Amino acid sequence: MRVKKSAGLMLLATACVTTSACGQPERPRVVSDFCTVDQRLTVEVAPGPGVDDPGNQFDTDETVNQVLGHNEVHDRLCAG
Protein backbone atom coordinates (compact mmCIF):
# COMPACT_ATOMS: atom_id res chain seq x y z
CA MET A 1 0.00 0.00 0.00
CA ARG A 2 2.77 2.35 0.94
CA VAL A 3 4.58 1.69 -2.36
CA LYS A 4 1.40 2.39 -4.30
CA LYS A 5 0.88 5.70 -2.46
CA SER A 6 4.46 6.92 -3.03
CA ALA A 7 4.28 5.83 -6.70
CA GLY A 8 1.06 7.81 -7.05
CA LEU A 9 2.66 10.88 -5.50
CA MET A 10 5.66 10.56 -7.84
CA LEU A 11 3.33 10.30 -10.81
CA LEU A 12 1.37 13.35 -9.65
CA ALA A 13 4.56 15.37 -9.10
CA THR A 14 5.87 14.38 -12.54
CA ALA A 15 2.56 15.36 -14.14
CA CYS A 16 2.63 18.77 -12.45
CA VAL A 17 6.20 19.48 -13.52
CA THR A 18 5.72 18.41 -17.13
CA THR A 19 2.43 20.22 -17.65
CA SER A 20 3.80 23.50 -16.35
CA ALA A 21 6.74 23.26 -18.75
CA CYS A 22 4.46 23.12 -21.78
CA GLY A 23 2.72 26.11 -23.21
CA GLN A 24 4.66 28.77 -21.39
CA PRO A 25 3.62 32.23 -22.58
CA GLU A 26 6.25 34.16 -24.51
CA ARG A 27 8.16 36.50 -22.26
CA PRO A 28 7.43 40.13 -23.06
CA ARG A 29 10.23 42.01 -24.74
CA VAL A 30 11.92 44.45 -22.45
CA VAL A 31 12.20 47.91 -23.94
CA SER A 32 14.77 50.23 -22.50
CA ASP A 33 13.42 53.38 -20.88
CA PHE A 34 15.88 55.25 -23.07
CA CYS A 35 14.10 54.05 -26.21
CA THR A 36 10.66 54.94 -24.90
CA VAL A 37 11.51 58.53 -23.97
CA ASP A 38 14.29 59.44 -26.39
CA GLN A 39 14.05 60.48 -30.01
CA ARG A 40 16.33 61.39 -32.87
CA LEU A 41 17.43 65.02 -32.82
CA THR A 42 17.56 67.41 -35.77
CA VAL A 43 20.17 70.00 -36.64
CA GLU A 44 20.43 72.97 -38.95
CA VAL A 45 23.81 72.88 -40.65
CA ALA A 46 25.17 76.14 -42.06
CA PRO A 47 25.29 76.12 -45.87
CA GLY A 48 29.00 76.87 -45.79
CA PRO A 49 31.90 77.96 -43.58
CA GLY A 50 31.83 81.53 -42.33
CA VAL A 51 28.19 82.12 -43.32
CA ASP A 52 26.66 85.13 -41.56
CA ASP A 53 23.96 83.90 -39.16
CA PRO A 54 22.26 87.03 -37.73
CA GLY A 55 19.09 85.16 -36.70
CA ASN A 56 21.10 82.32 -35.11
CA GLN A 57 19.41 79.77 -37.39
CA PHE A 58 22.32 77.35 -37.76
CA ASP A 59 23.90 75.01 -35.23
CA THR A 60 27.60 75.14 -34.45
CA ASP A 61 29.91 72.40 -35.73
CA GLU A 62 30.29 71.12 -32.16
CA THR A 63 26.51 70.87 -31.71
CA VAL A 64 26.11 69.12 -35.06
CA ASN A 65 28.76 66.55 -34.13
CA GLN A 66 27.16 65.90 -30.73
CA VAL A 67 23.69 65.51 -32.26
CA LEU A 68 24.96 63.14 -34.94
CA GLY A 69 26.70 61.09 -32.23
CA HIS A 70 23.49 60.98 -30.21
CA ASN A 71 21.48 59.87 -33.24
CA GLU A 72 23.97 57.07 -33.98
CA VAL A 73 23.59 55.74 -30.44
CA HIS A 74 19.81 56.06 -30.65
CA ASP A 75 19.71 54.12 -33.94
CA ARG A 76 21.98 51.38 -32.59
CA LEU A 77 20.08 50.87 -29.33
CA CYS A 78 16.54 51.43 -30.48
CA ALA A 79 16.51 49.91 -33.96
CA GLY A 80 13.52 47.79 -34.71
NORUR-V415848 format. One record per residue. N is the residue number from 1. RES is the residue in one letter. OMEGA is omega in whole degrees, -180 to 180 (999 if undefined). Layout:
BEGIN
n=N res=RES omega=OMEGA
n=N res=RES omega=OMEGA
END
This chain:
BEGIN
n=1 res=M omega=-179
n=2 res=R omega=179
n=3 res=V omega=179
n=4 res=K omega=-178
n=5 res=K omega=180
n=6 res=S omega=177
n=7 res=A omega=178
n=8 res=G omega=178
n=9 res=L omega=177
n=10 res=M omega=179
n=11 res=L omega=179
n=12 res=L omega=179
n=13 res=A omega=179
n=14 res=T omega=179
n=15 res=A omega=180
n=16 res=C omega=-179
n=17 res=V omega=-176
n=18 res=T omega=180
n=19 res=T omega=179
n=20 res=S omega=179
n=21 res=A omega=-178
n=22 res=C omega=173
n=23 res=G omega=177
n=24 res=Q omega=178
n=25 res=P omega=179
n=26 res=E omega=179
n=27 res=R omega=179
n=28 res=P omega=178
n=29 res=R omega=180
n=30 res=V omega=179
n=31 res=V omega=180
n=32 res=S omega=175
n=33 res=D omega=179
n=34 res=F omega=-176
n=35 res=C omega=179
n=36 res=T omega=-178
n=37 res=V omega=-177
n=38 res=D omega=175
n=39 res=Q omega=176
n=40 res=R omega=180
n=41 res=L omega=178
n=42 res=T omega=179
n=43 res=V omega=173
n=44 res=E omega=-179
n=45 res=V omega=177
n=46 res=A omega=-178
n=47 res=P omega=179
n=48 res=G omega=-180
n=49 res=P omega=176
n=50 res=G omega=180
n=51 res=V omega=178
n=52 res=D omega=-176
n=53 res=D omega=-175
n=54 res=P omega=-180
n=55 res=G omega=-179
n=56 res=N omega=-178
n=57 res=Q omega=-174
n=58 res=F omega=177
n=59 res=D omega=178
n=60 res=T omega=178
n=61 res=D omega=180
n=62 res=E omega=179
n=63 res=T omega=179
n=64 res=V omega=-180
n=65 res=N omega=180
n=66 res=Q omega=180
n=67 res=V omega=178
n=68 res=L omega=176
n=69 res=G omega=177
n=70 res=H omega=-178
n=71 res=N omega=176
n=72 res=E omega=178
n=73 res=V omega=179
n=74 res=H omega=-179
n=75 res=D omega=-178
n=76 res=R omega=-176
n=77 res=L omega=-171
n=78 res=C omega=180
n=79 res=A omega=176
n=80 res=G omega=999
END
